[in-house]
Amino acid sequence: MAPKKDAAPPPAADDAPAEEPQEKEITVQMEGNFLLANGSTYKGQYNVIRKASADTINPDVAGTALEPLIDKADDPVVPTVEKDADGVPRRKGGGLESEKKEIHGYGKLLFGPELFDGEWRHGQMIKGKHVFASGAVYEGFFLNNKFHGFGRYCWKDGREYEGFFCDGKMHGEGTYRHFTDGNPSQFSGISVDGQFKSGHSEQAASKEQFLASYGAPFIESVKATLTAEGAETAQLLVAPGLEKEWAAGRTWEDVTAGPSEGAEEGEEKEEYDRLVAEAREAFPELDHLLVGPCPTPAEAAIVDQIVSQFGGETEPAITLVSAKPPQVSVPSMQYIGQCVSVSADGVGSFTLCNVGASRGRHGDGADSVYDLDVSQACWRLVAVETPAEE
């Protein structure tokens, strides 16, 4: 490492630039009925976000039900005008000086003959039922207001598809029902961008095509994580305080059952219980996603060796793990729990698992919504392999 240069002296107090105070926002969840500018109606929960200083609130516009609802990017859910024919204030783009509203929580949005009934997060549909004008119904997860993740789509004529979606289209493994009059009346397979092709050769090609498109963002995320400035291998470790238990080959179930030997009571037992409690608090993915045993800090040295080859003549290979490894409790190709392998010739390989923004607690919570968004991936080291000795 290069020697450090002498740091410049700090400016005198009188010369220090004054920091502009950051005005805080107060968010309050409420319930109500809205008539939106495009004629749609919304009934349910929403957030009211106000600036903390009361003197900035304009009483003429604060709290009116006709103010625009906005999404997480501060864009209006529907376009608005500054004033309607009756002089009711509506601001273009949702840029209110004192207060803004966003759909957040459970609610129903009725727009014409169509209905969405379900959960919202910051102006975005995340999970629920969407009834279309045609009579078709979708129930499942959404991302950016499009079908994404696991869901079921039912046509009016009784046909059904239950499986995975991406960007509003059937994409991944799923089951089709009532598409044929034969027996059985259902079949399963891989769809790609809304298209399903039967036959062994066509399905093999579809699976290969799906894995390439599904895996690309995971591979990109892993490389970005490993090569980011300031990235440290320690950030990938799971419960490093339990390294003695991991080194002994114990799973998380074994660890939570109690010490393997000794430490039955007294200070040693108290220390053991403390380490387990700390691991459960800091790594909730252990209770919901990871099986263990997990690599120890000593085993993780191979990660540094492999990562150091990025930027060299021959970079490490990053590949999607299409089959569920034994260290993970959920199936592969479902976003949360997805694993990726990183390897270098002559050095070895290691496997990372995406525990997601929810840290493995996949469900209806605000964090678990973003498990379907690969940009929110959180990677954990779950396996290390060294080359076999010849």
MARNU-377420 format. One line per field, with one value per residue (C-alpha): chain; x, y, z. Coordinates in steps of 0.02 Angstrom, whole numbers, plus 50000, padded with zeros to 5 digits. Last residue first. Layout:
BEGIN
c	[A; ...] $
x	[X; ...] $
y	[Y; ...] $
z	[Z; ...] $
This chain:
BEGIN
c	[A; A; A; A; A; A; A; A; A; A; A; A; A; A; A; A; A; A; A; A; A; A; A; A; A; A; A; A; A; A; A; A; A; A; A; A; A; A; A; A; A; A; A; A; A; A; A; A; A; A; A; A; A; A; A; A; A; A; A; A; A; A; A; A; A; A; A; A; A; A; A; A; A; A; A; A; A; A; A; A; A; A; A; A; A; A; A; A; A; A; A; A; A; A; A; A; A; A; A; A; A; A; A; A; A; A; A; A; A; A; A; A; A; A; A; A; A; A; A; A; A; A; A; A; A; A; A; A; A; A; A; A; A; A; A; A; A; A; A; A; A; A; A; A; A; A; A; A; A; A; A; A; A; A; A; A; A; A; A; A; A; A; A; A; A; A; A; A; A; A; A; A; A; A; A; A; A; A; A; A; A; A; A; A; A; A; A; A; A; A; A; A; A; A; A; A; A; A; A; A; A; A; A; A; A; A; A; A; A; A; A; A; A; A; A; A; A; A; A; A; A; A; A; A; A; A; A; A; A; A; A; A; A; A; A; A; A; A; A; A; A; A; A; A; A; A; A; A; A; A; A; A; A; A; A; A; A; A; A; A; A; A; A; A; A; A; A; A; A; A; A; A; A; A; A; A; A; A; A; A; A; A; A; A; A; A; A; A; A; A; A; A; A; A; A; A; A; A; A; A; A; A; A; A; A; A; A; A; A; A; A; A; A; A; A; A; A; A; A; A; A; A; A; A; A; A; A; A; A; A; A; A; A; A; A; A; A; A; A; A; A; A; A; A; A; A; A; A; A; A; A; A; A; A; A; A; A; A; A; A; A; A; A; A; A; A; A; A; A; A; A; A; A; A; A; A; A; A; A; A; A; A; A; A; A; A; A; A; A; A] $
x	[49772; 49703; 49525; 49513; 49438; 49253; 49162; 48976; 48842; 48914; 48772; 48711; 48577; 48478; 48384; 48431; 48358; 48182; 48066; 48134; 48075; 47902; 47985; 48032; 47855; 47792; 47678; 47792; 47974; 48074; 48240; 48331; 48180; 48288; 48337; 48428; 48519; 48638; 48823; 48924; 49113; 49239; 49416; 49589; 49661; 49535; 49425; 49246; 49093; 48928; 48758; 48613; 48430; 48354; 48227; 48212; 48108; 48229; 48288; 48179; 48185; 48287; 48463; 48627; 48583; 48596; 48436; 48467; 48489; 48646; 48681; 48860; 49001; 49171; 49322; 49417; 49562; 49678; 49646; 49507; 49429; 49567; 49568; 49391; 49455; 49590; 49476; 49342; 49469; 49499; 49317; 49365; 49453; 49305; 49193; 49077; 48898; 48831; 48697; 48512; 48476; 48303; 48183; 48267; 48444; 48382; 48354; 48542; 48575; 48441; 48462; 48651; 48644; 48529; 48645; 48797; 48708; 48651; 48831; 48893; 48761; 48808; 48991; 48948; 48852; 48763; 48779; 48933; 48998; 48956; 48860; 48787; 48599; 48452; 48479; 48647; 48583; 48442; 48571; 48671; 48827; 48981; 49105; 49176; 49003; 48989; 49162; 49123; 48970; 49026; 49039; 48848; 48834; 48980; 48957; 49000; 49162; 49218; 49235; 49179; 49257; 49237; 49119; 49199; 49110; 48939; 48944; 48993; 48852; 48723; 48774; 48759; 48587; 48533; 48584; 48505; 48324; 48367; 48490; 48387; 48234; 48323; 48391; 48220; 48139; 48266; 48233; 48046; 48057; 48157; 48037; 47878; 47767; 47801; 47737; 47753; 47727; 47908; 47971; 47860; 47929; 47824; 47669; 47514; 47331; 47172; 47243; 47151; 47101; 46990; 47138; 47179; 47090; 47242; 47417; 47552; 47706; 47894; 47966; 47896; 47712; 47711; 47686; 47869; 47905; 47778; 47791; 47661; 47476; 47393; 47207; 47075; 46895; 46822; 46844; 47033; 47115; 47290; 47378; 47532; 47712; 47835; 47796; 47631; 47655; 47627; 47815; 47826; 47668; 47625; 47475; 47295; 47247; 47066; 46992; 46815; 46859; 46852; 46992; 46993; 47161; 47178; 47318; 47503; 47622; 47528; 47636; 47596; 47718; 47677; 47504; 47413; 47253; 47096; 47124; 46966; 46919; 46749; 46800; 46944; 46910; 47058; 47034; 47146; 47271; 47429; 47504; 47427; 47526; 47484; 47579; 47592; 47667; 47729; 47634; 47729; 47605; 47652; 47529; 47447; 47261; 47174; 46982; 46929; 46760; 46813; 46968; 47132; 47315; 47284; 47316; 47389; 47359; 47473; 47575; 47764; 47859; 47966; 47884; 47712; 47600; 47418; 47359; 47260; 47073; 47046; 47096; 47209; 47321; 47270; 47197; 47279; 47453; 47575; 47747; 47719; 47695; 47875; 47882; 47845; 47698; 47678; 47502; 47507; 47360; 47239; 47079; 46953; 47010; 46901; 46943; 46872; 47037; 47063; 47046; 46897; 46967; 46894; 46985; 47104; 47257; 47442; 47547; 47718; 47811; 47948; 48105; 48178; 48364; 48453; 48576; 48753; 48853; 49020; 49167; 49264; 49220; 49264; 49434; 49455; 49526; 49710; 49753; 49794; 49972; 49989; 49972; 50108; 50059; 50000] $
y	[48225; 48331; 48388; 48575; 48674; 48697; 48830; 48835; 48952; 49128; 49253; 49378; 49512; 49544; 49710; 49733; 49560; 49626; 49483; 49489; 49670; 49625; 49533; 49699; 49767; 49604; 49481; 49330; 49285; 49298; 49254; 49415; 49514; 49608; 49442; 49292; 49267; 49121; 49122; 48968; 48955; 48881; 48814; 48884; 48786; 48855; 48991; 48972; 49074; 48982; 49067; 49020; 49074; 49069; 49206; 49224; 49067; 48976; 48854; 48764; 48813; 48745; 48796; 48713; 48553; 48644; 48670; 48639; 48779; 48855; 49006; 49024; 49147; 49101; 49188; 49309; 49259; 49401; 49494; 49615; 49490; 49372; 49444; 49377; 49198; 49219; 49323; 49188; 49053; 49140; 49104; 48936; 49024; 49141; 48987; 48921; 48883; 48718; 48758; 48751; 48924; 48992; 49032; 49017; 49047; 49191; 49287; 49324; 49464; 49415; 49227; 49243; 49352; 49227; 49083; 49177; 49220; 49042; 48982; 49114; 49062; 48880; 48918; 49024; 48885; 48738; 48602; 48681; 48507; 48424; 48469; 48626; 48649; 48612; 48781; 48723; 48557; 48645; 48769; 48622; 48556; 48512; 48537; 48687; 48765; 48744; 48817; 48958; 49013; 49194; 49197; 49197; 49192; 49265; 49375; 49541; 49462; 49446; 49635; 49756; 49929; 49969; 49844; 49693; 49554; 49639; 49693; 49517; 49442; 49564; 49532; 49345; 49368; 49484; 49354; 49204; 49230; 49268; 49124; 49003; 49040; 49007; 48841; 48793; 48840; 48738; 48585; 48617; 48625; 48462; 48372; 48431; 48577; 48761; 48894; 49080; 49222; 49280; 49101; 48965; 48808; 48654; 48580; 48493; 48489; 48404; 48230; 48164; 48255; 48406; 48524; 48693; 48649; 48680; 48745; 48724; 48833; 48847; 49009; 49162; 49198; 49383; 49545; 49586; 49409; 49276; 49110; 48976; 48943; 48957; 48929; 48899; 48921; 49021; 49186; 49159; 49125; 49187; 49120; 49195; 49174; 49312; 49463; 49523; 49709; 49859; 49889; 49715; 49614; 49454; 49341; 49329; 49368; 49363; 49362; 49429; 49532; 49693; 49627; 49577; 49599; 49506; 49538; 49564; 49709; 49851; 50007; 50176; 50162; 49981; 49916; 49759; 49692; 49718; 49782; 49807; 49833; 49885; 50069; 50093; 50026; 50026; 49928; 49945; 49869; 49964; 50113; 50225; 50386; 50560; 50723; 50871; 51042; 51112; 50991; 50924; 50789; 50803; 50944; 51010; 50996; 51140; 51138; 51291; 51220; 51192; 51097; 51172; 51129; 50979; 50796; 50642; 50475; 50380; 50539; 50522; 50543; 50391; 50290; 50319; 50470; 50502; 50671; 50787; 50760; 50700; 50868; 50854; 51003; 51108; 51270; 51249; 51269; 51183; 51262; 51340; 51168; 51116; 50926; 50913; 50801; 50628; 50557; 50371; 50272; 50137; 50092; 50147; 50206; 50271; 50296; 50445; 50500; 50635; 50515; 50504; 50446; 50360; 50350; 50265; 50338; 50301; 50447; 50492; 50641; 50718; 50801; 50961; 50943; 51094; 51174; 51145; 51302; 51305; 51308; 51472; 51533; 51364; 51364; 51243; 51071; 51048; 50955; 50773; 50717; 50588; 50404; 50286; 50176; 50000] $
z	[49623; 49762; 49732; 49702; 49848; 49878; 49978; 50020; 50090; 50071; 50081; 49951; 49971; 49811; 49795; 49611; 49585; 49619; 49668; 49845; 49844; 49906; 50050; 50129; 50146; 50221; 50132; 50138; 50118; 50278; 50197; 50233; 50172; 50045; 49973; 50045; 49879; 49902; 49858; 49813; 49813; 49694; 49685; 49652; 49506; 49383; 49459; 49516; 49567; 49590; 49603; 49716; 49714; 49888; 49849; 49660; 49628; 49512; 49646; 49773; 49958; 50106; 50056; 50110; 50014; 49846; 49745; 49560; 49432; 49507; 49396; 49339; 49371; 49299; 49373; 49260; 49150; 49100; 49261; 49308; 49426; 49485; 49662; 49684; 49677; 49808; 49920; 49912; 49955; 50122; 50163; 50237; 50382; 50411; 50425; 50290; 50341; 50409; 50364; 50323; 50255; 50214; 50354; 50523; 50458; 50349; 50510; 50513; 50638; 50765; 50747; 50754; 50910; 50996; 50952; 51016; 51179; 51205; 51188; 51310; 51437; 51414; 51444; 51596; 51686; 51610; 51480; 51404; 51363; 51200; 51043; 51120; 51103; 50987; 50901; 50836; 50770; 50675; 50608; 50541; 50626; 50525; 50667; 50574; 50576; 50765; 50795; 50673; 50771; 50786; 50596; 50588; 50398; 50301; 50147; 50232; 50294; 50113; 50105; 49969; 49986; 49802; 49724; 49640; 49735; 49740; 49557; 49504; 49606; 49538; 49356; 49383; 49462; 49320; 49187; 49272; 49221; 49039; 49020; 49124; 49018; 48853; 48917; 48983; 48817; 48717; 48825; 48809; 48619; 48614; 48730; 48648; 48696; 48666; 48785; 48750; 48874; 48877; 48897; 48969; 49051; 49081; 49156; 49089; 49137; 49076; 49096; 49000; 48843; 48817; 48808; 48885; 49046; 49158; 49122; 49254; 49277; 49269; 49202; 49115; 49092; 49053; 49152; 49179; 49238; 49285; 49374; 49393; 49382; 49212; 49198; 49063; 49121; 48975; 49068; 49076; 49244; 49285; 49440; 49521; 49574; 49534; 49427; 49354; 49321; 49435; 49453; 49529; 49559; 49653; 49636; 49583; 49402; 49343; 49168; 49148; 48994; 49094; 49203; 49387; 49475; 49639; 49764; 49794; 49762; 49678; 49683; 49758; 49902; 49939; 49897; 49952; 49876; 49774; 49597; 49496; 49313; 49244; 49245; 49363; 49537; 49657; 49817; 49970; 50089; 50132; 50042; 49909; 49912; 49972; 49972; 50087; 50107; 49943; 49832; 49682; 49630; 49447; 49415; 49575; 49609; 49695; 49688; 49588; 49539; 49358; 49415; 49469; 49443; 49332; 49369; 49285; 49373; 49491; 49502; 49494; 49658; 49616; 49755; 49679; 49693; 49737; 49677; 49791; 49774; 49952; 50023; 50174; 50146; 49996; 50064; 50233; 50156; 50272; 50277; 50450; 50526; 50503; 50491; 50307; 50277; 50203; 50210; 50176; 50108; 50162; 50073; 49944; 49774; 49634; 49451; 49356; 49278; 49409; 49553; 49671; 49835; 49987; 50152; 50271; 50354; 50376; 50441; 50374; 50447; 50342; 50406; 50338; 50314; 50386; 50265; 50324; 50356; 50268; 50389; 50379; 50554; 50627; 50546; 50404; 50441; 50410; 50248; 50275; 50263; 50127; 50169; 50111; 49961; 50000] $
